[in-house]
Amino acid sequence: MTALSVLDLSPIVEGSNASQSLANSLDLARHAERLGYRRYWLAEHHNMPGIASAATSVVIAHVAGGTRTIRVGAGGIMLPNHSPLVIAEQFGTLNALHPGRIDLGLGRAPGTDMGTARALRRNLEAGDSFPQDVVELMGYFQAAEDGQRIRAVPGEGEQVPIWILGSSLYGAQLAAMLGLPYAFASHFAPAELDHALEIYRSRFQPSKQLDKPYVMLGLNVFAAPSDAEARLLFTSLQQAFVNLRTGRPGRLPPPVEGYERDLDPMAKTMLGQALSCAVVGAPETVRQGIEAFIRRTGADELMVTAQIFDHTARVRSFEILSDAHKSLSEAA
């Protein structure tokens, strides 16, 4: 049965702050662990007023330290923002602290605007060396060879599982070539989903880490006791997306009744495309929605995200989803 996992951006909501967001992330991770979710990933974004997970490795340490069994990782680290050695040391340290529980998803995008990318990278051509940087990073996790001059300590021998993230065909090709698991950002950039899956699965080359293709797909799930309440919760994400795409990023706004009804046609079209991979509704709606998505894509795992304004409602959404998933498993 397709596994369930959580993607968290540690959202900062209007009227709150990063401290509360990070506390909420740990609380949600503990609920996810209790509910049987497989992994809990955090994402690297910068210069975003509504996202508290910029220092991703630090937040992973916070969440892993407050949980016991759930895998915790990065979905992902934007590798061109960092040297491979630094990331090997960070995730080698995380794995030394929490053996066998750490994942490292790697992305090629900046995770921010170009001005901030310059402040982070200093060299905007770093993305061009992404494949070489991934291979270099993988090497640091292997046992050190005799005479090896540069070593990741902690890091060497840790064998931290590496994933390739993507929203285009580039990541699919690289993941297939290196024989790595592939996570596609269908929760906000679904346009190339089907083509990327076909390329990854058809070109996959087995590796030491993985003997056959393994796909995890991003999916927005907003679950509530009723369809109407779930649609209301979903308006927070819709507002945030419109604000971001129109150059007005901010904290996650509260839900607004009738938000989509009053949108201009261009914004409606944009939301319909960007957020087409979303399941929004009551328990039975959610069960049918995830079943249809799994059937269409053949996903091995779903990485579920829910940018919900009220933390209690967010936790409840993941509880409803867990119950819906279990009912599918029992029916299979």
C-alpha positions as a Python dict, from the first residue, in 0.01 Angstrom:
ca = {
    (1, 'M'): (0, 0, 0),
    (2, 'T'): (118, 352, -78),
    (3, 'A'): (285, 506, 228),
    (4, 'L'): (193, 847, 375),
    (5, 'S'): (440, 1114, 483),
    (6, 'V'): (430, 1483, 581),
    (7, 'L'): (589, 1787, 418),
    (8, 'D'): (605, 2088, 650),
    (9, 'L'): (716, 2443, 572),
    (10, 'S'): (659, 2540, 936),
    (11, 'P'): (412, 2811, 830),
    (12, 'I'): (409, 3142, 1015),
    (13, 'V'): (48, 3255, 1028),
    (14, 'E'): (-78, 3610, 1054),
    (15, 'G'): (-70, 3727, 1415),
    (16, 'S'): (191, 3471, 1518),
    (17, 'N'): (571, 3425, 1500),
    (18, 'A'): (845, 3177, 1414),
    (19, 'S'): (875, 3047, 1771),
    (20, 'Q'): (513, 2933, 1769),
    (21, 'S'): (548, 2790, 1418),
    (22, 'L'): (845, 2576, 1517),
    (23, 'A'): (660, 2455, 1827),
    (24, 'N'): (365, 2366, 1604),
    (25, 'S'): (593, 2171, 1371),
    (26, 'L'): (719, 1954, 1654),
    (27, 'D'): (365, 1901, 1781),
    (28, 'L'): (245, 1798, 1434),
    (29, 'A'): (544, 1564, 1394),
    (30, 'R'): (454, 1391, 1721),
    (31, 'H'): (96, 1346, 1602),
    (32, 'A'): (221, 1216, 1265),
    (33, 'E'): (445, 965, 1443),
    (34, 'R'): (153, 843, 1656),
    (35, 'L'): (-69, 814, 1347),
    (36, 'G'): (183, 603, 1157),
    (37, 'Y'): (313, 848, 896),
    (38, 'R'): (643, 723, 755),
    (39, 'R'): (849, 1041, 744),
    (40, 'Y'): (836, 1411, 827),
    (41, 'W'): (1021, 1643, 591),
    (42, 'L'): (1097, 2014, 613),
    (43, 'A'): (1171, 2244, 321),
    (44, 'E'): (1438, 2507, 260),
    (45, 'H'): (1295, 2845, 159),
    (46, 'H'): (1454, 3185, 215),
    (47, 'N'): (1329, 3543, 246),
    (48, 'M'): (974, 3414, 294),
    (49, 'P'): (781, 3594, 572),
    (50, 'G'): (545, 3298, 609),
    (51, 'I'): (799, 3012, 632),
    (52, 'A'): (1008, 2931, 940),
    (53, 'S'): (1212, 2638, 801),
    (54, 'A'): (1492, 2834, 629),
    (55, 'A'): (1764, 2682, 852),
    (56, 'T'): (1640, 2340, 754),
    (57, 'S'): (1907, 2127, 922),
    (58, 'V'): (1846, 2306, 1252),
    (59, 'V'): (1470, 2248, 1234),
    (60, 'I'): (1525, 1882, 1146),
    (61, 'A'): (1736, 1848, 1463),
    (62, 'H'): (1454, 2010, 1661),
    (63, 'V'): (1191, 1770, 1523),
    (64, 'A'): (1406, 1457, 1536),
    (65, 'G'): (1505, 1533, 1892),
    (66, 'G'): (1141, 1558, 1996),
    (67, 'T'): (1025, 1236, 1826),
    (68, 'R'): (1134, 875, 1856),
    (69, 'T'): (1063, 663, 1549),
    (70, 'I'): (941, 869, 1251),
    (71, 'R'): (1200, 942, 982),
    (72, 'V'): (1287, 1312, 962),
    (73, 'G'): (1449, 1483, 666),
    (74, 'A'): (1478, 1759, 412),
    (75, 'G'): (1232, 1807, 133),
    (76, 'G'): (1461, 1951, 43),
    (77, 'I'): (1800, 2108, 79),
    (78, 'M'): (1864, 2338, -219),
    (79, 'L'): (2215, 2212, -283),
    (80, 'P'): (2340, 2502, -502),
    (81, 'N'): (2303, 2722, -191),
    (82, 'H'): (2561, 2514, -5),
    (83, 'S'): (2888, 2329, -45),
    (84, 'P'): (2844, 1950, -59),
    (85, 'L'): (3093, 1909, 226),
    (86, 'V'): (2893, 2133, 462),
    (87, 'I'): (2571, 1941, 390),
    (88, 'A'): (2751, 1609, 438),
    (89, 'E'): (2874, 1728, 778),
    (90, 'Q'): (2531, 1859, 879),
    (91, 'F'): (2341, 1546, 781),
    (92, 'G'): (2619, 1319, 901),
    (93, 'T'): (2580, 1489, 1239),
    (94, 'L'): (2202, 1451, 1228),
    (95, 'N'): (2234, 1081, 1148),
    (96, 'A'): (2491, 1033, 1424),
    (97, 'L'): (2245, 1188, 1667),
    (98, 'H'): (1944, 997, 1530),
    (99, 'P'): (2081, 682, 1361),
    (100, 'G'): (1873, 543, 1077),
    (101, 'R'): (1607, 816, 1092),
    (102, 'I'): (1745, 1092, 867),
    (103, 'D'): (1664, 1151, 497),
    (104, 'L'): (1828, 1402, 264),
    (105, 'G'): (1624, 1529, -30),
    (106, 'L'): (1819, 1750, -271),
    (107, 'G'): (1684, 2020, -500),
    (108, 'R'): (1839, 2234, -771),
    (109, 'A'): (1616, 2544, -742),
    (110, 'P'): (1719, 2843, -526),
    (111, 'G'): (1416, 2817, -297),
    (112, 'T'): (1376, 3193, -312),
    (113, 'D'): (1395, 3500, -538),
    (114, 'M'): (1706, 3577, -741),
    (115, 'G'): (1820, 3865, -520),
    (116, 'T'): (1818, 3639, -217),
    (117, 'A'): (1984, 3364, -421),
    (118, 'R'): (2276, 3601, -481),
    (119, 'A'): (2302, 3671, -109),
    (120, 'L'): (2302, 3296, -40),
    (121, 'R'): (2519, 3164, -318),
    (122, 'R'): (2741, 3453, -424),
    (123, 'N'): (2777, 3250, -745),
    (124, 'L'): (2454, 3208, -940),
    (125, 'E'): (2612, 2949, -1170),
    (126, 'A'): (2623, 2698, -884),
    (127, 'G'): (2306, 2530, -1014),
    (128, 'D'): (2491, 2426, -1329),
    (129, 'S'): (2709, 2186, -1127),
    (130, 'F'): (2417, 2020, -946),
    (131, 'P'): (2482, 1664, -1078),
    (132, 'Q'): (2851, 1683, -987),
    (133, 'D'): (2767, 1826, -646),
    (134, 'V'): (2522, 1544, -578),
    (135, 'V'): (2785, 1284, -666),
    (136, 'E'): (3042, 1463, -450),
    (137, 'L'): (2799, 1469, -158),
    (138, 'M'): (2720, 1099, -199),
    (139, 'G'): (3092, 1027, -187),
    (140, 'Y'): (3130, 1196, 152),
    (141, 'F'): (2879, 950, 301),
    (142, 'Q'): (3088, 651, 191),
    (143, 'A'): (3365, 498, 402),
    (144, 'A'): (3683, 702, 364),
    (145, 'E'): (3953, 565, 134),
    (146, 'D'): (4321, 541, 219),
    (147, 'G'): (4486, 878, 172),
    (148, 'Q'): (4159, 1065, 127),
    (149, 'R'): (4241, 1428, 204),
    (150, 'I'): (3891, 1574, 248),
    (151, 'R'): (3651, 1388, 474),
    (152, 'A'): (3313, 1464, 624),
    (153, 'V'): (3333, 1408, 999),
    (154, 'P'): (3063, 1326, 1104),
    (155, 'G'): (2938, 1200, 771),
    (156, 'E'): (3166, 935, 630),
    (157, 'G'): (3015, 589, 651),
    (158, 'E'): (2678, 725, 763),
    (159, 'Q'): (2501, 616, 441),
    (160, 'V'): (2231, 883, 472),
    (161, 'P'): (1961, 806, 209),
    (162, 'I'): (1961, 1066, -68),
    (163, 'W'): (1657, 1163, -274),
    (164, 'I'): (1637, 1382, -583),
    (165, 'L'): (1359, 1640, -578),
    (166, 'G'): (1214, 1803, -885),
    (167, 'S'): (930, 1981, -1058),
    (168, 'S'): (1059, 1932, -1413),
    (169, 'L'): (1215, 1661, -1628),
    (170, 'Y'): (1570, 1748, -1515),
    (171, 'G'): (1539, 1587, -1173),
    (172, 'A'): (1366, 1281, -1317),
    (173, 'Q'): (1657, 1218, -1553),
    (174, 'L'): (1918, 1267, -1282),
    (175, 'A'): (1740, 1046, -1028),
    (176, 'A'): (1705, 772, -1290),
    (177, 'M'): (2071, 795, -1393),
    (178, 'L'): (2198, 780, -1034),
    (179, 'G'): (1949, 516, -922),
    (180, 'L'): (1801, 732, -648),
    (181, 'P'): (1443, 772, -519),
    (182, 'Y'): (1255, 1061, -677),
    (183, 'A'): (1020, 1311, -515),
    (184, 'F'): (811, 1528, -748),
    (185, 'A'): (666, 1863, -638),
    (186, 'S'): (319, 1799, -778),
    (187, 'H'): (165, 1988, -485),
    (188, 'F'): (259, 2321, -648),
    (189, 'A'): (406, 2247, -994),
    (190, 'P'): (216, 1953, -1146),
    (191, 'A'): (248, 2040, -1515),
    (192, 'E'): (526, 1790, -1597),
    (193, 'L'): (417, 1519, -1353),
    (194, 'D'): (315, 1246, -1597),
    (195, 'H'): (610, 1301, -1831),
    (196, 'A'): (857, 1309, -1541),
    (197, 'L'): (723, 981, -1404),
    (198, 'E'): (753, 815, -1743),
    (199, 'I'): (1114, 931, -1785),
    (200, 'Y'): (1219, 831, -1435),
    (201, 'R'): (1065, 485, -1448),
    (202, 'S'): (1177, 402, -1802),
    (203, 'R'): (1537, 518, -1759),
    (204, 'F'): (1604, 404, -1402),
    (205, 'Q'): (1943, 242, -1340),
    (206, 'P'): (1971, 27, -1024),
    (207, 'S'): (2224, 144, -765),
    (208, 'K'): (2360, 48, -423),
    (209, 'Q'): (2084, 253, -262),
    (210, 'L'): (1791, 139, -474),
    (211, 'D'): (1721, -160, -701),
    (212, 'K'): (1401, -32, -866),
    (213, 'P'): (1225, 305, -913),
    (214, 'Y'): (1063, 462, -608),
    (215, 'V'): (841, 767, -647),
    (216, 'M'): (706, 1002, -382),
    (217, 'L'): (455, 1266, -495),
    (218, 'G'): (358, 1591, -326),
    (219, 'L'): (-14, 1630, -260),
    (220, 'N'): (-216, 1901, -88),
    (221, 'V'): (-474, 1747, 144),
    (222, 'F'): (-721, 1963, 335),
    (223, 'A'): (-951, 1739, 535),
    (224, 'A'): (-1230, 1844, 770),
    (225, 'P'): (-1559, 1704, 902),
    (226, 'S'): (-1744, 1857, 604),
    (227, 'D'): (-1661, 1948, 245),
    (228, 'A'): (-1758, 2310, 313),
    (229, 'E'): (-1522, 2343, 609),
    (230, 'A'): (-1236, 2185, 415),
    (231, 'R'): (-1288, 2424, 124),
    (232, 'L'): (-1281, 2714, 370),
    (233, 'L'): (-950, 2594, 518),
    (234, 'F'): (-809, 2563, 165),
    (235, 'T'): (-857, 2936, 103),
    (236, 'S'): (-555, 3014, 323),
    (237, 'L'): (-328, 2833, 75),
    (238, 'Q'): (-507, 2989, -220),
    (239, 'Q'): (-453, 3338, -79),
    (240, 'A'): (-87, 3266, -1),
    (241, 'F'): (-30, 3141, -356),
    (242, 'V'): (-191, 3442, -518),
    (243, 'N'): (9, 3673, -290),
    (244, 'L'): (334, 3494, -374),
    (245, 'R'): (274, 3488, -750),
    (246, 'T'): (188, 3860, -751),
    (247, 'G'): (504, 3958, -561),
    (248, 'R'): (340, 4003, -221),
    (249, 'P'): (461, 3710, -9),
    (250, 'G'): (350, 3724, 352),
    (251, 'R'): (240, 3522, 649),
    (252, 'L'): (-25, 3256, 600),
    (253, 'P'): (-362, 3438, 606),
    (254, 'P'): (-678, 3320, 781),
    (255, 'P'): (-952, 3153, 573),
    (256, 'V'): (-1195, 3374, 383),
    (257, 'E'): (-1548, 3274, 290),
    (258, 'G'): (-1609, 3287, -84),
    (259, 'Y'): (-1247, 3375, -166),
    (260, 'E'): (-1228, 3191, -497),
    (261, 'R'): (-1567, 3323, -609),
    (262, 'D'): (-1439, 3681, -602),
    (263, 'L'): (-1105, 3614, -774),
    (264, 'D'): (-1028, 3752, -1118),
    (265, 'P'): (-1014, 3493, -1402),
    (266, 'M'): (-636, 3497, -1436),
    (267, 'A'): (-583, 3421, -1068),
    (268, 'K'): (-844, 3145, -1083),
    (269, 'T'): (-667, 2987, -1380),
    (270, 'M'): (-330, 3008, -1206),
    (271, 'L'): (-465, 2841, -892),
    (272, 'G'): (-643, 2576, -1095),
    (273, 'Q'): (-316, 2482, -1262),
    (274, 'A'): (-70, 2516, -970),
    (275, 'L'): (-293, 2348, -711),
    (276, 'S'): (-457, 2086, -930),
    (277, 'C'): (-303, 1811, -717),
    (278, 'A'): (-518, 1880, -414),
    (279, 'V'): (-772, 1674, -225),
    (280, 'V'): (-1011, 1894, -30),
    (281, 'G'): (-1312, 1768, 162),
    (282, 'A'): (-1479, 1551, 423),
    (283, 'P'): (-1345, 1203, 513),
    (284, 'E'): (-1515, 1016, 228),
    (285, 'T'): (-1414, 1286, -25),
    (286, 'V'): (-1055, 1254, 95),
    (287, 'R'): (-1059, 875, 76),
    (288, 'Q'): (-1186, 883, -281),
    (289, 'G'): (-945, 1161, -376),
    (290, 'I'): (-629, 993, -256),
    (291, 'E'): (-740, 661, -403),
    (292, 'A'): (-787, 822, -744),
    (293, 'F'): (-453, 1004, -726),
    (294, 'I'): (-268, 686, -633),
    (295, 'R'): (-442, 489, -907),
    (296, 'R'): (-357, 752, -1169),
    (297, 'T'): (9, 795, -1076),
    (298, 'G'): (116, 466, -920),
    (299, 'A'): (289, 662, -643),
    (300, 'D'): (487, 453, -395),
    (301, 'E'): (445, 723, -133),
    (302, 'L'): (249, 1045, -86),
    (303, 'M'): (420, 1347, 70),
    (304, 'V'): (124, 1538, 206),
    (305, 'T'): (126, 1908, 286),
    (306, 'A'): (-147, 2120, 442),
    (307, 'Q'): (-97, 2494, 488),
    (308, 'I'): (-382, 2535, 735),
    (309, 'F'): (-414, 2854, 941),
    (310, 'D'): (-542, 2700, 1264),
    (311, 'H'): (-302, 2446, 1413),
    (312, 'T'): (-578, 2237, 1573),
    (313, 'A'): (-755, 2212, 1236),
    (314, 'R'): (-423, 2119, 1072),
    (315, 'V'): (-365, 1832, 1314),
    (316, 'R'): (-724, 1718, 1264),
    (317, 'S'): (-674, 1719, 886),
    (318, 'F'): (-382, 1477, 914),
    (319, 'E'): (-586, 1259, 1151),
    (320, 'I'): (-874, 1240, 901),
    (321, 'L'): (-631, 1159, 622),
    (322, 'S'): (-471, 883, 830),
    (323, 'D'): (-811, 724, 891),
    (324, 'A'): (-900, 748, 521),
    (325, 'H'): (-568, 588, 426),
    (326, 'K'): (-622, 303, 672),
    (327, 'S'): (-967, 235, 528),
    (328, 'L'): (-807, 205, 182),
    (329, 'S'): (-547, -35, 318),
    (330, 'E'): (-814, -253, 479),
    (331, 'A'): (-1015, -260, 158),
    (332, 'A'): (-713, -354, -57),
}
